[in-house]
Amino acid sequence: MTVIESIPVQPVPVGLCKTPPAHPRPDGQDRYTISEVAVLSGLTAHTLRWYERIGLMPHVDRSHTGQRRFTNKDLDWLAFVSKLRLTGMPVADMVRYAELVREGEHTLDARQELLEQTRRDVVVRMAELQDTLAVLDHKINFYADARRASERF
């Protein structure tokens, strides 16, 4: 067992867990255009269409004129996908996860494993970033000490 595998999965204390912001509209009145979702999510309309085309977005409802109409549930899903993107999860894995969600509860184990692998990858990257931060701090301190030394003379 590697060091990474031995790091237990622990729940995040409730006070530390960032709760999603309240939705702009209450459920039942939550019909957002693609432009509104782009502003709310920080994604471009092009990215939202691409997510739908590759299967990363669940079925998005359409108005009688064919315009996409997103819901609060869609906003929540996009917030989750954005977190997955921040982990560095490959798009193919995100699409696979979305497929598993659509397939139903019998895929819970597969979804959990996919998220656990992503977590292991994040832990490794965090260790790499901590090491990189230590190198940067060392260099910054070196230059600060050198500047202070030159100011004394």
Secondary structure, DSSP 8 states (H G I E B T S, - for coil): --TTTTS------GGGS------SS-TTS--B-HHHHHHHHS--HHHHHHHHHHT-S---EE-TTS-EEB-HHHHHHHHHHHHHHHHT--HHHHHHHHHHHHH-GGGHHHHHHHHHHHHHHHHHHHHHHHHHHHHHHHHHHHHHHHHHHHHH-
